[in-house]
């Protein structure tokens, strides 16, 4: 029985084959990037905690509100972007290969005809022809990819970010009141200041995460990691300067965070512009309807190389809409639990809310490690389905699922070490 459990759960987890290395190459940088932001937020929380428990509690409520509103748009946007970009990248690569083969065949046919009409001259080579060919080759090698879904993701991310910013700025007071911070609460003013200023960074947050989805579709998780590390480092450096040196309090913490988010967005945009042509020839090439109606668009689900299980050509397919709606419900349910807990903690007073905020940031810093596997699985699966490589898709799903029991054992080991700890956050 033990051998059966081992074969099912752990047999191929640490197998160093091509698939295992591909998953690790994508998952490890993605996990580090996802964990970097909560760790930076934990340090951010430590700085704010030195101002006072009231300010820490107020910031905790504001962050819970901001995250609840953001993640409703973030997770579907990032997931859809990753899948679409991976599919478009594979489709574009296959089209380029077919075009190259066709051009090679034409060139070969033309050369055969010329050989019959023109005598061979082995010793003669035109420098002008060679130089023009070299320039053409270099141009092709450095030509940026045209990925319509990447441009669409950025447009939708920017629009959603602006809508979110306007909503949170103008509705800050009633939302805080609904969360349990009444007009006579000492947490109201710092919470409102932090939420309003933090909302200015919403467009940068949505844009940066949309671009991270694009890079994940390319199976590149290192670029988002580097950008995130630079932005979080800037946040950590600016926090004490704005909070203590300039005596801006929670407003300084919010401004530092907003600056770091725009810095991350600029770095990702700079790197993306070097790889992708973000300006489409026309508005029609943006394929906005493909994103907004992901589960309503035309699609084909294949179960073999020759046949398809079913074709969905209705623009309002109810079965595909269910897929998108379930994903949205999952995100809302996960974030709603945290928001509800923050609301209940806020009603207990500043001290309880401050303690809740510290525990929440510690939990987030460790729980997001598993999301790196999800990123790797999604990117590889999307690419495999686009190539109709169903054996690789099956193997990827199986291997990713086998990693999770190992992560559970790792979390349990860390928990045992934590129980034997010396006091880290207090003297008692």
C-alpha positions as CSV (number, residue, x, y, z in Angstrom):
1,X,0.0,0.0,0.0
2,X,2.8,2.4,0.9
3,X,4.5,1.6,-2.4
4,X,1.3,2.4,-4.3
5,X,1.0,5.7,-2.5
6,X,4.6,6.6,-3.3
7,X,4.2,5.7,-7.0
8,X,1.1,7.8,-7.3
9,X,2.3,10.9,-5.4
10,X,6.1,11.0,-5.5
11,X,7.5,8.7,-8.2
12,X,8.1,11.4,-10.9
13,X,8.3,14.5,-8.7
14,X,12.1,14.9,-8.8
15,X,12.7,13.2,-12.1
16,X,15.2,15.2,-14.1
17,X,13.7,14.8,-17.5
18,X,12.9,17.5,-20.1
19,X,9.4,18.1,-18.7
20,X,10.5,18.3,-15.1
21,X,13.2,20.8,-16.0
22,X,10.7,22.9,-18.0
23,X,8.3,23.0,-15.1
24,X,11.1,24.0,-12.7
25,X,12.5,26.7,-15.0
26,X,9.1,28.3,-15.2
27,X,7.8,27.6,-11.6
28,X,10.7,28.6,-9.5
29,X,11.1,32.2,-10.8
30,X,7.3,32.6,-10.8
31,X,7.1,31.4,-7.2
32,X,9.8,33.8,-6.2
33,X,8.1,36.7,-8.0
34,X,4.8,36.0,-6.4
35,X,6.4,35.7,-3.0
36,X,8.5,38.8,-3.3
37,X,5.6,41.2,-3.1
38,X,4.1,39.8,0.1
39,X,7.5,39.8,1.7
40,X,7.9,43.5,0.7
41,X,4.4,44.1,2.1
42,X,5.5,42.4,5.3
43,X,8.5,44.8,5.6
44,X,6.1,47.6,4.7
45,X,3.8,46.5,7.5
46,X,6.8,46.5,9.9
47,X,7.6,50.2,9.1
48,X,3.9,51.2,9.5
49,X,3.8,49.3,12.7
50,X,6.4,51.7,14.2
51,X,4.0,54.6,13.6
52,X,1.3,53.0,15.8
53,X,-1.3,50.2,16.1
54,X,-4.1,52.5,14.8
55,X,-2.2,53.3,11.6
56,X,-1.3,49.6,11.1
57,X,-4.9,48.6,11.6
58,X,-6.1,51.3,9.2
59,X,-3.7,50.2,6.5
60,X,-4.7,46.6,7.0
61,X,-8.3,47.4,6.2
62,X,-7.4,49.5,3.2
63,X,-5.2,46.8,1.8
64,X,-7.9,44.2,2.2
65,X,-10.3,46.5,0.3
66,X,-7.8,47.2,-2.5
67,X,-6.9,43.5,-2.9
68,X,-10.6,42.4,-3.0
69,X,-11.4,44.9,-5.8
70,X,-8.2,44.2,-7.7
71,X,-8.1,40.4,-7.7
72,X,-11.6,40.2,-9.2
73,X,-10.1,41.6,-12.3
74,X,-6.5,40.4,-11.9
75,X,-6.8,36.6,-11.8
76,X,-9.1,36.2,-14.8
77,X,-7.1,38.8,-16.8
78,X,-3.7,37.1,-16.0
79,X,-5.0,33.6,-16.6
80,X,-6.7,34.5,-19.9
81,X,-3.6,36.4,-21.1
82,X,-1.2,33.6,-20.3
83,X,-3.3,31.1,-22.2
84,X,-4.0,33.3,-25.2
85,X,-0.4,34.5,-25.6
86,X,0.9,30.9,-25.3
87,X,-1.5,29.9,-28.1
88,X,-0.7,32.9,-30.3
89,X,3.0,32.4,-29.9
90,X,2.8,28.7,-30.9
91,X,0.5,29.5,-33.8
92,X,2.8,32.3,-35.0
93,X,5.8,30.1,-34.7
94,X,4.1,27.3,-36.8
95,X,3.0,29.9,-39.4
96,X,6.6,31.3,-39.6
97,X,7.9,27.8,-40.1
98,X,5.4,27.0,-42.9
99,X,6.3,30.3,-44.5
100,X,10.0,29.6,-44.3
101,X,9.5,26.2,-45.9
102,X,7.4,27.7,-48.7
103,X,10.0,30.4,-49.4
104,X,12.8,27.7,-49.4
105,X,11.0,25.6,-51.9
106,X,10.4,28.7,-54.1
107,X,14.0,29.7,-53.8
108,X,15.2,26.2,-54.7
109,X,12.9,26.1,-57.7
110,X,14.2,29.5,-58.9
111,X,17.8,28.5,-58.4
112,X,17.3,25.3,-60.5
113,X,15.9,27.4,-63.4
114,X,18.7,29.9,-63.1
115,X,21.3,27.1,-63.2
116,X,20.0,26.1,-66.6
117,X,20.3,29.6,-68.1
118,X,23.3,31.0,-66.3
119,X,26.7,29.3,-66.2
120,X,28.1,28.4,-62.7
121,X,30.7,30.8,-61.3
122,X,32.0,29.2,-58.2
123,X,34.7,31.8,-57.6
124,X,32.4,34.8,-58.0
125,X,30.5,36.2,-55.2
126,X,28.8,39.6,-55.2
127,X,29.7,41.6,-52.1
128,X,26.7,43.8,-52.6
129,X,24.4,40.7,-52.7
130,X,26.0,39.2,-49.6
131,X,25.7,42.4,-47.6
132,X,22.1,42.8,-48.5
133,X,21.4,39.2,-47.6
134,X,23.1,39.7,-44.2
135,X,21.1,42.8,-43.5
136,X,17.9,41.0,-44.4
137,X,18.9,38.0,-42.1
138,X,19.7,40.3,-39.2
139,X,16.4,42.2,-39.7
140,X,14.4,38.9,-39.6
141,X,16.3,37.7,-36.5
142,X,15.6,40.9,-34.6
143,X,12.0,41.3,-35.9
144,X,9.5,41.7,-33.1
145,X,6.7,39.2,-32.8
146,X,3.1,40.3,-33.5
147,X,0.9,38.9,-30.7
148,X,-2.5,40.5,-30.9
149,X,-3.5,39.1,-27.4
150,X,-0.6,41.0,-25.8
151,X,-1.9,44.3,-27.1
152,X,-5.4,43.4,-26.1
153,X,-4.3,42.5,-22.6
154,X,-2.6,45.8,-22.0
155,X,-5.6,47.8,-23.3
156,X,-8.0,45.9,-21.0
157,X,-5.6,46.1,-18.1
158,X,-5.3,49.9,-18.4
159,X,-9.1,50.4,-18.7
160,X,-9.8,48.1,-15.7
161,X,-7.1,49.9,-13.7
162,X,-8.6,53.3,-14.4
163,X,-12.1,52.1,-13.5
164,X,-10.8,50.6,-10.3
165,X,-8.9,53.8,-9.3
166,X,-11.9,56.0,-9.9
167,X,-14.2,53.6,-8.0
168,X,-12.0,53.4,-4.9
169,X,-11.2,57.1,-4.8
170,X,-14.8,58.3,-4.9
171,X,-16.3,55.4,-2.9
172,X,-13.6,55.1,-0.2
173,X,-15.6,56.4,2.7
174,X,-18.8,54.3,2.2
175,X,-16.6,51.2,1.6
176,X,-14.7,51.8,4.8
177,X,-18.0,52.3,6.6
178,X,-19.2,49.0,5.3
179,X,-16.0,47.3,6.5
180,X,-16.7,48.4,10.1
181,X,-14.8,51.7,10.3
182,X,-17.4,54.2,11.4
183,X,-17.1,58.0,11.2
184,X,-16.0,58.2,14.9
185,X,-13.3,55.5,14.5
186,X,-9.7,56.7,14.9
187,X,-8.8,54.4,11.9
188,X,-11.0,56.3,9.5
189,X,-8.7,59.2,8.5
190,X,-5.5,57.1,8.0
191,X,-7.4,54.4,6.2
192,X,-9.1,56.8,3.9
193,X,-5.7,58.5,3.1
194,X,-4.0,55.3,2.4
195,X,-6.8,53.8,0.3
196,X,-7.1,56.9,-1.8
197,X,-3.4,57.3,-2.5
198,X,-2.9,53.6,-3.0
199,X,-5.8,53.6,-5.6
200,X,-3.7,55.9,-7.8
201,X,-1.4,52.9,-8.5
202,X,-4.3,50.6,-9.7
203,X,-3.6,51.2,-13.4
204,X,0.0,50.3,-12.8
205,X,-0.9,47.1,-10.9
206,X,-3.3,45.9,-13.6
207,X,-0.9,46.8,-16.4
208,X,2.1,45.1,-14.8
209,X,0.1,41.9,-14.1
210,X,-1.3,41.9,-17.6
211,X,2.3,42.1,-18.9
212,X,3.3,39.3,-16.5
213,X,0.6,37.2,-18.1
214,X,2.2,37.9,-21.5
215,X,5.7,36.9,-20.3
216,X,4.2,33.8,-18.7
217,X,2.6,32.9,-22.0
218,X,6.2,33.1,-23.5
219,X,7.3,30.8,-20.6
220,X,9.5,33.6,-19.4
221,X,9.0,34.1,-15.6
222,X,12.5,35.5,-15.0
223,X,11.8,38.9,-16.5
224,X,8.7,39.5,-14.2
225,X,10.9,38.3,-11.3
226,X,13.7,40.8,-12.0
227,X,11.2,43.7,-12.4
228,X,9.3,42.8,-9.2
229,X,12.6,42.6,-7.2
230,X,13.6,46.1,-8.5
231,X,10.2,47.5,-7.7
232,X,10.0,45.9,-4.2
233,X,13.5,47.1,-3.4
234,X,12.5,50.6,-4.3
235,X,9.4,50.3,-2.1
236,X,11.5,49.2,0.9
237,X,14.0,52.0,0.4
238,X,11.4,54.7,0.0
239,X,9.3,53.6,2.9
240,X,11.5,54.9,5.7
241,X,12.3,58.0,3.8
242,X,8.7,59.0,3.2
243,X,7.3,57.7,6.5
244,X,10.0,58.9,9.0
245,X,12.3,61.4,7.2
246,X,9.5,63.4,5.5
247,X,7.1,62.6,8.3
248,X,4.3,61.6,5.9
249,X,3.0,58.6,7.9
250,X,0.7,56.3,6.1
251,X,0.5,58.6,3.1
252,X,4.2,58.2,2.6
253,X,3.8,54.4,2.7
254,X,1.1,54.6,0.1
255,X,3.1,56.9,-2.2
256,X,6.2,54.6,-1.9
257,X,4.1,51.6,-2.9
258,X,2.5,53.4,-5.9
259,X,6.0,54.5,-7.2
260,X,7.2,51.0,-6.9
261,X,4.3,49.7,-8.9
262,X,4.8,52.2,-11.7
263,X,8.5,51.3,-11.8
264,X,7.6,47.6,-12.2
265,X,5.2,48.5,-15.0
266,X,7.8,50.6,-16.8
267,X,10.5,47.9,-16.6
268,X,8.1,45.3,-18.0
269,X,6.8,47.6,-20.7
270,X,10.4,48.3,-21.8
271,X,11.3,44.7,-22.0
272,X,8.0,43.8,-23.7
273,X,8.4,46.4,-26.4
274,X,11.7,44.8,-27.4
275,X,10.0,41.5,-28.0
276,X,6.5,42.3,-29.2
277,X,5.0,44.8,-31.6
278,X,2.4,46.4,-29.2
279,X,0.9,48.8,-31.8
280,X,-1.5,46.8,-34.0
281,X,-2.1,47.8,-37.6
282,X,-5.7,48.6,-36.8
283,X,-8.2,48.5,-33.9
284,X,-9.7,45.2,-35.3
285,X,-6.4,43.5,-34.6
286,X,-6.7,44.1,-30.8
287,X,-9.2,41.2,-30.5
288,X,-10.8,42.8,-27.5
289,X,-13.9,40.7,-28.0
290,X,-11.8,37.6,-27.6
291,X,-10.9,38.7,-24.1
292,X,-14.2,40.1,-23.0
293,X,-16.0,37.1,-24.4
294,X,-13.4,34.5,-23.8
295,X,-15.9,31.8,-23.1
296,X,-18.3,33.0,-25.8
297,X,-15.8,33.1,-28.6
298,X,-15.4,30.4,-31.3
299,X,-13.3,27.5,-30.2
300,X,-12.6,23.9,-30.9
301,X,-11.8,21.3,-28.3
302,X,-9.8,18.4,-29.7
303,X,-9.4,15.0,-28.2
304,X,-7.3,13.4,-30.9
305,X,-5.2,14.4,-33.8
306,X,-7.9,13.6,-36.3
307,X,-11.3,14.2,-34.7
308,X,-12.8,16.8,-32.4
309,X,-15.2,16.1,-29.5
310,X,-17.4,19.0,-30.2
311,X,-17.3,22.4,-31.9
312,X,-18.6,25.5,-30.4
313,X,-19.4,28.2,-32.9
314,X,-22.1,30.1,-31.1
315,X,-20.9,33.5,-29.9
316,X,-23.0,33.2,-26.8
317,X,-22.2,29.6,-25.9
318,X,-23.6,29.0,-22.4
319,X,-21.3,26.1,-21.6
320,X,-18.2,28.1,-22.2
321,X,-19.5,31.0,-20.3
322,X,-19.8,28.7,-17.3
323,X,-16.0,28.1,-17.4
324,X,-15.3,31.8,-17.2
325,X,-17.9,32.4,-14.5
326,X,-16.6,29.5,-12.3
327,X,-13.1,31.0,-12.5
328,X,-14.5,34.4,-11.5
329,X,-16.5,32.9,-8.6
330,X,-13.4,31.1,-7.3
331,X,-11.4,34.3,-7.2
332,X,-14.3,36.2,-5.5
333,X,-14.8,33.4,-2.9
334,X,-11.0,33.2,-2.1
335,X,-10.6,37.0,-1.6
336,X,-14.0,37.5,0.0
337,X,-13.0,35.2,2.9
338,X,-9.9,37.4,3.6
339,X,-11.9,40.6,3.3
340,X,-14.6,39.3,5.6
341,X,-12.0,38.4,8.2
342,X,-10.5,41.8,7.9
343,X,-13.9,43.4,8.4
344,X,-14.6,41.4,11.5
345,X,-11.1,42.1,12.9
346,X,-11.6,45.9,12.3
347,X,-14.9,45.8,14.3
348,X,-12.9,44.4,17.3
349,X,-10.6,47.5,17.4
350,X,-7.2,48.7,16.2
351,X,-5.2,46.2,18.2
352,X,-7.0,43.2,16.9
353,X,-6.9,44.5,13.3
354,X,-3.1,45.3,13.6
355,X,-2.5,41.7,14.8
356,X,-4.6,40.3,12.0
357,X,-2.6,42.4,9.4
358,X,0.7,41.0,10.6
359,X,-0.6,37.4,10.5
360,X,-2.1,37.9,7.1
361,X,1.1,39.1,5.6
362,X,3.1,36.2,7.1
363,X,0.5,33.8,5.6
364,X,0.6,35.4,2.2
365,X,4.4,35.3,2.1
366,X,4.4,31.5,2.4
367,X,1.1,30.5,0.7
368,X,1.9,31.9,-2.7
369,X,4.8,29.5,-3.3
370,X,2.3,26.9,-4.7
371,X,1.1,29.4,-7.3
372,X,4.4,29.1,-9.2
373,X,3.4,25.6,-10.1
374,X,0.1,26.8,-11.3
375,X,1.8,29.3,-13.6
376,X,4.1,26.7,-15.0
377,X,1.3,24.2,-15.6
378,X,-0.9,26.8,-17.3
379,X,1.8,28.0,-19.7
380,X,2.9,24.5,-20.7
381,X,-0.6,23.2,-21.1
382,X,-1.7,26.1,-23.3
383,X,1.4,25.6,-25.5
384,X,0.8,21.8,-25.6
385,X,-2.8,22.1,-26.6
386,X,-2.0,24.7,-29.3
387,X,0.5,22.2,-30.7
388,X,-2.0,19.3,-30.2
389,X,0.6,17.5,-28.1
390,X,-1.9,15.8,-25.8
391,X,0.7,13.4,-24.4
392,X,2.7,16.3,-23.0
393,X,-0.5,18.0,-21.7
394,X,-1.4,14.8,-19.8
395,X,2.2,14.5,-18.5
396,X,2.3,18.1,-17.4
397,X,-1.0,17.9,-15.5
398,X,0.1,14.7,-13.7
399,X,3.5,16.0,-12.8
400,X,2.2,19.4,-11.5
401,X,-0.3,17.6,-9.3
402,X,2.4,15.3,-7.9
403,X,4.4,18.4,-6.7
404,X,1.7,19.5,-4.3
405,X,2.0,16.7,-1.7
406,X,5.7,17.5,-1.6
407,X,4.8,21.2,-0.9
408,X,2.5,20.1,1.9
409,X,5.3,18.2,3.5
410,X,7.5,21.2,3.2
411,X,4.9,23.5,4.8
412,X,4.4,21.0,7.6
413,X,8.2,20.9,8.3
414,X,8.4,24.7,8.4
415,X,5.4,24.7,10.8
416,X,7.3,22.3,13.1
417,X,10.3,24.5,13.0
418,X,8.1,27.6,13.7
419,X,6.6,25.8,16.8
420,X,10.2,25.5,18.2
421,X,11.1,29.1,17.4
422,X,12.3,31.8,19.7
423,X,10.2,34.9,19.9
424,X,10.6,36.9,16.7
425,X,7.7,39.4,16.6
426,X,7.4,40.0,20.4
427,X,9.2,39.5,23.6
428,X,6.7,37.0,24.9
